[in-house]
Amino acid sequence: MWIQNPDTTLRTWNDAVDYCNALTTAAGYSDWRLPNLRELQSLIDYGVTTSVKLPSGHPFSGVQPYYSWSSTTYADDTTLAWGMHLLDGGVYVVGKTSTSYVWPVR
């Protein structure tokens, strides 16, 4: 289950983890977390030509066509984490002190 209206604040990876853990009443649930990379990729429809690669008729609003964090740490360097660019569905590795958007899942 995804937050219907993702956060629109750019956050570091640690701040993104803390933000998700602090969501205690969103949609009536308290077990929100940062999604892993595969979960983020499951949202993407590569056939879509709009600004965000989400399937037609998706229930989300406020999704930013920019990078979103995953909880997946890069195995070769734990100061890096995987994320995904929602504009093209590409995955990337970036320093955890950089900023990206947060889309909590439960």
N, C-alpha and C positions, 0 to 999 in steps of 0.2 A: 504494500500500500504506500503510495507516494503522497506527499503534501501537495494539495491541489494548486496552491499559489506559493512557489518557491521563494526563498529569501532573496532580496535584491541588494544585499550589502556584500561587497567584496571582503573576503576574510582570508587570513592565513590558514594553513591546514589545521594547526592546533586550535585556532579559534573556531574553525568549522566543526571540528569534533566536539568542542565544548558547547557550541550553539545547539547542535543536535541533541546532546545529552541533557541540555537544560530545557528542552521542549517537554513540558509535563502535562499540558492540557490541550495540545493541538488535536483537533478533530476528536477529542474525548479520549486520547491515548497518551501514554507517557513513555513508550518504548521506542522513540525515534532514534535513528542513528545515521551516520554518513554511509551512503551506499558503496558497495564494492564496485570495481570497474565493470564487471559483467552485468551487474544490475543497471548501471548507467547505460551501457550499450543496448540493453533490452528496450529502452525507450525510443531508440532511433529507427526511423523509416528512411532508408537511403534513397528511396524513389521520390521523396517529397522535394519540391523545388522552392519552397517558401524559406523564409529567413531562419526558421528553427526546424530541424529535421524530425518533427514529431508526426505521428500518423494523423491523417485527416479525421476530424471529429474528436480529437483528444479533449479531455476534460480540464486541462490545465490553463492557468492564466498567469501573466507576468513572467513567463520563462524568458530569460535573457539569452540572446544569441552570442554567447561568449563561453568561456571555460567554466566547468563545474568540477569540483573536487570529488575524488573517490576516496574510500578508506584504504585503498590498496597501496602499500608502501613499495617502492622500487627495490627489488631484491638485492641489487648490486650496490646500493647506496641508500641507507635508511634516512638520509636527509632529504630524499626526493619522494614524491608520490605521483601516482597515475591520476590523470583527469581526462575529461573529454570536452571537446569543443562542440557545442550544440548547433553551431551554424553549419558545420560540415560532417559532424559525427566522428571526426578524427580523434584519436587518443594521443596523449602526450605525457611526458614526464617533466616535472618542474620542482624546483626547490620548495620545501614546505613553508618557507618564510615569504614566498610570493603570495599573491592574492587571486582568488577565484570565487565563483559563486557556490552556494550550498543548496542542495536539493535533498532534504531528508526523506528517509524511507523507514518503514517498519515491517 
